[in-house]
């Protein structure tokens, strides 16, 4: 997720955010309306792309009323949407182990507390 903010737009004008990947494919990733002071702010999700340099382009009407376009480079470091591979996941064994260990430990602690309670009751009654 990327937070985009900008200013210098015509109040109430449409502001469009376009992702330009390295293959020159244009993907509109968001749009909003400029605030009365000419600013905008929005969160957007960068689409799936190969690692490398790409661009985010803001397209809108400038405060002077002329069409404008501004671009900034974006570095995609890794594709987090692709599966890591067929490597074994530790999540399943850990969750199974916890689902067995927690009830067992609870039972042992409760049994030990009950045994202690019985012993203290016997010692107090015998004295």
N, C-alpha and C positions, 0 to 999 in steps of 0.2 A: 504494500500500500504506500502511496506517495501523497504527501500533502502539497497541494499547489496553491499559491497565493500570487496575486498580481494587482496592479493598479494602473491607472492611466486610460481606462476604458470609458466610453460614453455611458452615463448612468442609464440603467434599464436595458442596455444592449446585451445581446446574446454573446457569450464567450464559450468557445468550443476548444477542447483539448484533444489533440491528435497525437497518436504514437506512430512514429516513423521508424520501422525496423531497418536493419541493414540491407534488406532486399527491396527497399523503397515501397513496401506495402504500408498503406495508410489505414490506421484503425482509430476510429473516434472512441475515446475512452471516457469521455464525460463532457457535459455542458452545463452551464449555469447562466444566471443573469447578473450583470454588474450591479453593485449596490449604488445608492444615490451619490456616494463619494467617488464612484468609478472603480472601486476595488472589487475583487472576488476572492473567495477561498473555497476549496473543495478537496475532498479525499478521493483518490481514484486508484484503481488497480491496474498495474502495468500488465498487459497481456503476455501470454507465453511467448518467449523469444529466446533465440540462441544467445549464449554468453557473448558479450562484446559491446561496442558502443552503438547506441541508438539515439533517437531524439524525441523529446516531447515538444510539440508545437502548440502555441496558444494563438487562436484565430479569433478576431473580434473587430469591433469598431472603436477606433481611438477616441480620446476625448475631443479631438479636433473634428470628428465626424468622418474621418477617412478610414477605409479598411486597413487593418494592420495584422501582421503575423510576426510572432517572435518564437524562436526555437532555442532550446537548451539541450546540451548533450546529457544522456543518461547512460550509465555503465551498468549493464546486467552482468553480474558476477557468476551466477549459476542458475540453472533452470530448476527451481524448487518444486515445480509441479510434476516432474517426471519421477517415476519410481527409482529407488536407489538400486534395485536389482533383486536377485533372488536370495540375498543374504538372509540368514535366519534372524528372526526378530526375537529380542529378549522379552518383549512385552507379555506374550502369552505365558511362558514359564514363570515369570515373576508374579503375574496376577494369579495364576493357579496356586503357586506356592503361598502367596499371601492369603488366598481364600481358605487354604487348609491350616495355615499357621495361626491366624488370628483366632478362630474359634477354639483351637486346641490350647493355645496359651490362656485364653479367657477361662476355659474349663479348669485348667491346672491352677490358676490363681484363685478362682472361686473355691475350688476344693481345698486348697491350702488355707484360705481364710476360714472356711467352715471347720476344718480340723483344729485350727488355732482357737476358734471360738469355743468349740467343744472342750478342748483341753483346759482353757482358762476357766470355763464354767465348772469343770470337775475339780480343778485345784481350789477354786473359791468355795465350793460346797464342802470339800473334804477338810478344810482348815478350821 
